[in-house]
Amino acid sequence: MGTMLRRASHRIVCASFFILAVTSFVSGQARDRIVEVYEEADAPLTVALQVVEIKAGSNTVTLGQPFAADDDWLRSLSVRIKNVSGKTINVLPISFGLSELNTGKGGDISFTIMRGLYGNGDEIREASDERKPILPDEEIDFTFTEKQLCIIRQMAEQKEITPTRIKFRPSAFVTFADGSRVRSGFSYPK
């Protein structure tokens, strides 16, 4: 009787380890993610910006096409934008929406990443890599801040989901060094 009990206990322990290993493997696996573009009815005529590349980790992302990434994919998401306006840009906000984290009132939760002389507030800050004018033909990367990632993570935990899609707003209000401002569209890689 003691030998049978030990064998049964051994089998239960082995089965528990197997289930734990499979669960850990599956939860750590890459899943399909997608970066999309919002549809805008009144697309701007001016194109001052070009999307050069979108990456998530080492993956090059094609808009609208699924790609494999782990649960922390937004941390490594990077959108490279080129200033094709021929003018120096002082302020460039880029907006992203997470429809899976909707407000419950029909709207997406959205985040804006600022580049140029302004930080994530309205005051001009000391120049740094992220807070400097964007020269003509210069390329810059847009990534989420740690604060934005923390908010996304908290909201996802509350809704018990892992975001799998993000929408890129296809226009931005660009402020140039000469004081002029334009609502610009983007050209995209083919």
N, C-alpha and C positions, 0 to 999 in steps of 0.2 A: 504494500500500500504506500509506503514512504517513497519508493522508487517511482511509482506512477505519479505521485504528487509532485516530485521534483521535476519529472519530465514535462508535466503539464505546466508547471511554473516556468520552466525554461522556455517552452514554446510560447507562452504568453509574453514573456520578456522579449524574446526574439521578434515576435510579431509586432510588439509595441515599437521597438527600434526601427523595424522596417517601415511601419506606417509613418513614424516621425521623419525618417530619412526621405521618403517619397513626398511627404507634405512640404518639407523644407526645399526640396529640389524644384517642385512645381511652383511654389510661391516665389522663388528666386528667378524663375525663367523669364526670358524676354517675352513680351506680349505685343500685339499690334497696337501702334499709336498712329496718329494722323495729325498733320498740320493743314488747315484749310484756310480759305480766304472768305471773309464776309461778303455777301452780295450787297452792293450799294446801288440804289436806283439812280442816283445823280452823281455818277462818276466824274471826278474833276478832269478838266482838259489839260492842265499843266502837269508835266511829268518831270519832277526835279530829282527823283530818287529811283534807284535801281536796286532790286533785291539781287545780290550777287550769289549768295549761297545760304542755305539753311542746313544746320547740322544738329544732330542729337548724339553727343558723344563722338564716336568715329564714323557714324552713319551720315551720309549726305542724304538730305530729305528732299523729296519732290512733292510740291504742293498737291494735296488731294490724294496722294498715294500712301497706303499703309506701309509702315516700317516697324521692325522689331526693336524694342527697347525695354529696359527694366522699369521698376516702379518709380525710380528717382530720375526719370528722363527729363523732367523740366529743368532740373539743376544744370544739365549739360546742353540744353537747347540754346542755340545761338543763331541769330539772324544777322547776316552781313549785308549792310546797306552801303551803296555808293552815292555820293553827291554828284549828280550829272547836270546840275542846274547852271554851272558856269559861274556861280556866285558863292561866297562864303556864307555858311549857315551858322547862326548863333543859337537857335533853339530848334530841336527836332524831337517831338514826342512820337513814339510808336505804341499802338495799343493792341492788346491781345485779349481775347475773351475765352472763358472756359464755360461752355454751355452745360456741362455736367454739374457745375456748381452754380446753377441758376438761382436767381433771387426768390423764386417762387411767385413772382409777379410777371413772368414772361420775359425777363431780361437775363442776359448772361452776366456773370461776375467778370469784370474786365480790369486789366492792369495796364498802366502806361509806364513805359520806360523812357526816360528823358536823356538826351545827349545834347551836347553843345555847352554853352556857358551856364545853363541852369542845371541845378541838381533836381531832386524830386520835390522841390518847393519852388516858390516864385522869386526867391532872392538870387542875385548873381553871386556865385561862389568863386573862391580862388581857383585859378586854372589848375587842372591836373589832367591825367590821361582821359578821364571821363568828362571833365568840365573844361573844354576848350572849343573854340570855333571849329567847324568842319569845313575844311578847304575844298575848293572845286576838285573833283576826281578822287577825293579821299574816301577810303572805305573804313567803316567802323562796325563793330559788333554790338548787338543788343542782346543782353542776357537778363534774366530775372535777378533782382537783388535778394539778399538773404532774408530781408524783412518780407518781401513778396512771397518767397518760397515758404516761409513760416506760416503766413496767412493762408496760402493755398493748402498746405498740409493740415492745418487746423480745421479748415472748412471741409476738406475731404474726409477727415476722421469723423467729424460730426455727421456727415451724410453716409459714412461707411462705404466710400468708393475710392478708387484710384483713378485720377483723371487719365483718359486715353486720347482725348482730342483737344486741340486748341485752335482758335480761329484768329487769324491775322487781319487787322483792319487795313484795307487797301488804300487808305489815304491818311494824310497827316497835315496839320497846319504848320508850315515851315516859316520861321522868322529868319530873315537874312541880316547880315551885318549892316547893310545900308538902311535898315529899319522897315523895309517892305515885308509883307507877309502874304503867303499864298497857300491855298489848299492844294496840296500836290498828290497826284497818284503815283503809282510805282510801276516800273517795268519789271518783268519777271524773267528768270532764266528759262530758256526753251528746253 
